[in-house]
């Protein structure tokens, strides 16, 4: 048994280990270049590296903290919680929690709620739709920056991917911003 004669040094050592482990986190992505790598730092620092943008361009702290808290949650068809979620469930919850909007529960229903845009016009928070199974708009994600979007992969759960990745791009079918005239907005809840 090891006995520490200076408990303050021991406690400081433990504190440093705990503190440093809180700032390093694996951001789950299948975007080439960062696939499988650990990114350290604060939420802003990690996502600025992942999205390849200056840290000061991460202005919606609430959005990135939300994404970070869901990162890696597994896919479950019809799921609506951190035990498992699907793409439209994740988008529904994100729209409600971050933008205070109520959206349809299906990706195809959400497609009717967007003002269509060209992909070059995409802004953070816009929706991107895919036709993976041959049906129109059967998958949805949320655009971030630099062609990166967050969505729920059936094999990897909540993940960040690259829209220009050839596998995703061949199924890409529509994008746009949520039309607030069609969605139901609620006043901010007091905190």
C-alpha positions as CSV (number, residue, x, y, z in Angstrom):
1,X,0.0,0.0,0.0
2,X,1.3,3.4,-1.0
3,X,1.1,6.1,1.6
4,X,1.4,9.7,0.5
5,X,3.1,12.0,2.9
6,X,1.8,15.0,1.1
7,X,-1.9,14.6,0.5
8,X,-2.1,18.0,-1.2
9,X,0.2,16.9,-3.9
10,X,-1.8,13.7,-4.4
11,X,-5.1,15.6,-4.6
12,X,-3.6,18.1,-7.1
13,X,-2.4,15.2,-9.2
14,X,-5.9,13.5,-9.2
15,X,-7.5,16.9,-10.0
16,X,-5.2,17.4,-13.0
17,X,-6.1,14.0,-14.4
18,X,-9.8,14.6,-14.0
19,X,-9.6,18.1,-15.5
20,X,-7.6,17.0,-18.5
21,X,-9.9,14.1,-19.3
22,X,-12.9,16.5,-19.5
23,X,-11.4,18.4,-22.3
24,X,-10.5,15.5,-24.6
25,X,-13.3,13.8,-26.4
26,X,-13.6,11.8,-29.5
27,X,-15.8,13.5,-31.9
28,X,-17.5,10.9,-34.0
29,X,-17.1,11.6,-37.7
30,X,-16.8,9.7,-40.9
31,X,-15.5,12.9,-42.7
32,X,-12.0,12.0,-44.1
33,X,-9.1,13.7,-42.4
34,X,-10.5,13.5,-38.9
35,X,-12.0,10.0,-39.0
36,X,-11.3,8.2,-35.7
37,X,-9.1,10.9,-34.2
38,X,-9.4,12.5,-30.8
39,X,-9.9,16.2,-30.8
40,X,-9.1,18.0,-27.6
41,X,-10.2,21.3,-26.1
42,X,-13.5,23.0,-25.3
43,X,-16.6,22.4,-27.4
44,X,-15.8,25.5,-29.5
45,X,-12.2,24.4,-30.0
46,X,-13.1,20.8,-31.0
47,X,-15.8,21.8,-33.5
48,X,-13.7,24.6,-35.0
49,X,-11.1,21.9,-35.8
50,X,-13.7,19.5,-37.1
51,X,-15.4,22.0,-39.3
52,X,-12.2,23.7,-40.3
53,X,-13.4,27.2,-39.3
54,X,-12.0,29.8,-36.9
55,X,-13.2,29.3,-33.4
56,X,-14.9,32.7,-33.4
57,X,-17.2,31.5,-36.1
58,X,-18.7,29.0,-33.7
59,X,-21.3,31.4,-32.4
60,X,-24.2,29.2,-31.5
61,X,-22.8,27.6,-28.3
62,X,-26.2,26.0,-27.5
63,X,-26.2,24.1,-30.8
64,X,-22.7,22.6,-30.4
65,X,-23.2,21.7,-26.8
66,X,-26.5,20.0,-27.8
67,X,-24.7,18.1,-30.6
68,X,-21.8,17.2,-28.3
69,X,-24.2,15.8,-25.7
70,X,-25.8,13.5,-28.3
71,X,-22.6,12.5,-30.2
72,X,-22.5,8.7,-30.6
73,X,-26.0,8.0,-29.4
74,X,-26.9,4.8,-31.3
75,X,-29.5,4.6,-34.0
76,X,-32.9,3.1,-33.2
77,X,-35.8,3.3,-35.6
78,X,-38.5,5.5,-34.0
79,X,-36.2,6.4,-31.1
80,X,-36.6,9.7,-29.4
81,X,-34.1,9.5,-26.5
82,X,-30.4,8.9,-25.7
83,X,-31.1,5.2,-25.6
84,X,-31.5,5.3,-29.3
85,X,-32.7,7.8,-31.9
86,X,-33.3,8.0,-35.6
87,X,-32.5,10.9,-38.0
88,X,-35.9,12.6,-37.9
89,X,-36.2,12.2,-34.2
90,X,-32.8,13.8,-33.7
91,X,-33.8,16.7,-36.1
92,X,-37.1,17.1,-34.3
93,X,-35.5,17.4,-30.9
94,X,-32.7,19.7,-32.1
95,X,-35.2,22.0,-33.9
96,X,-37.3,22.2,-30.7
97,X,-34.4,22.6,-28.2
98,X,-32.2,25.0,-30.3
99,X,-34.6,26.9,-32.5
100,X,-37.9,26.5,-30.6
101,X,-39.7,25.0,-33.6
102,X,-42.0,22.1,-33.9
103,X,-41.5,20.0,-36.9
104,X,-43.1,16.9,-38.5
105,X,-41.8,13.7,-37.1
106,X,-40.7,12.2,-40.5
107,X,-37.9,13.4,-42.9
108,X,-40.3,13.5,-45.8
109,X,-42.7,15.6,-43.7
110,X,-39.8,18.0,-42.8
111,X,-39.0,18.4,-46.5
112,X,-42.3,20.3,-47.0
113,X,-41.2,22.7,-44.3
114,X,-38.1,24.1,-45.9
115,X,-37.5,27.0,-48.3
116,X,-35.4,25.3,-50.9
117,X,-31.8,26.5,-51.4
118,X,-28.9,25.7,-53.6
119,X,-26.2,23.8,-51.6
120,X,-23.8,26.8,-52.0
121,X,-26.3,28.9,-50.0
122,X,-26.5,26.5,-47.0
123,X,-26.1,28.1,-43.6
124,X,-25.7,26.6,-40.1
125,X,-29.0,25.0,-39.0
126,X,-30.4,24.4,-42.5
127,X,-31.7,20.9,-43.3
128,X,-30.2,18.5,-45.8
129,X,-32.2,15.5,-47.2
130,X,-31.2,12.2,-48.8
131,X,-32.9,9.5,-50.7
132,X,-31.1,6.4,-49.4
133,X,-33.7,3.7,-49.9
134,X,-35.1,5.0,-53.2
135,X,-37.9,6.8,-51.5
136,X,-37.9,10.7,-51.6
137,X,-36.5,12.3,-48.5
138,X,-36.0,9.3,-46.2
139,X,-33.0,10.7,-44.4
140,X,-32.4,14.2,-42.9
141,X,-29.5,16.0,-41.3
142,X,-28.6,19.5,-40.0
143,X,-26.0,21.5,-41.9
144,X,-23.2,23.0,-39.9
145,X,-20.3,24.5,-41.9
146,X,-17.9,23.6,-44.8
147,X,-20.2,20.9,-46.1
148,X,-20.3,19.1,-42.7
149,X,-23.7,18.0,-41.3
150,X,-24.8,16.2,-38.2
151,X,-27.2,13.3,-38.6
152,X,-27.9,9.8,-37.3
153,X,-26.1,7.0,-39.1
154,X,-27.8,3.6,-38.8
155,X,-24.4,2.0,-38.1
156,X,-22.6,4.7,-36.1
157,X,-25.4,6.7,-34.4
158,X,-25.1,10.5,-34.1
159,X,-22.2,11.5,-36.3
160,X,-20.8,14.4,-38.3
161,X,-20.3,13.7,-42.0
162,X,-19.3,15.5,-45.2
163,X,-22.0,16.3,-47.7
164,X,-19.4,16.2,-50.5
165,X,-18.3,12.7,-49.6
166,X,-19.1,10.7,-52.7
167,X,-21.2,8.1,-50.8
168,X,-23.5,10.8,-49.3
169,X,-23.5,13.1,-52.2
170,X,-24.9,10.5,-54.6
171,X,-28.0,10.3,-52.4
172,X,-28.3,14.0,-51.6
173,X,-31.7,15.3,-52.8
174,X,-32.8,18.6,-51.3
175,X,-31.7,21.3,-48.8
176,X,-33.1,24.4,-47.4
177,X,-33.9,26.6,-44.4
178,X,-36.9,25.9,-42.2
179,X,-39.8,28.1,-43.3
180,X,-41.0,29.7,-40.1
181,X,-44.4,30.4,-41.6
182,X,-45.0,26.6,-41.8
183,X,-43.4,25.5,-38.5
184,X,-44.9,26.2,-35.1
185,X,-42.8,28.5,-33.0
186,X,-43.2,28.7,-29.3
187,X,-42.0,31.6,-27.1
188,X,-38.7,30.9,-25.2
189,X,-39.2,29.1,-21.9
190,X,-38.0,31.0,-18.9
191,X,-34.9,29.5,-17.4
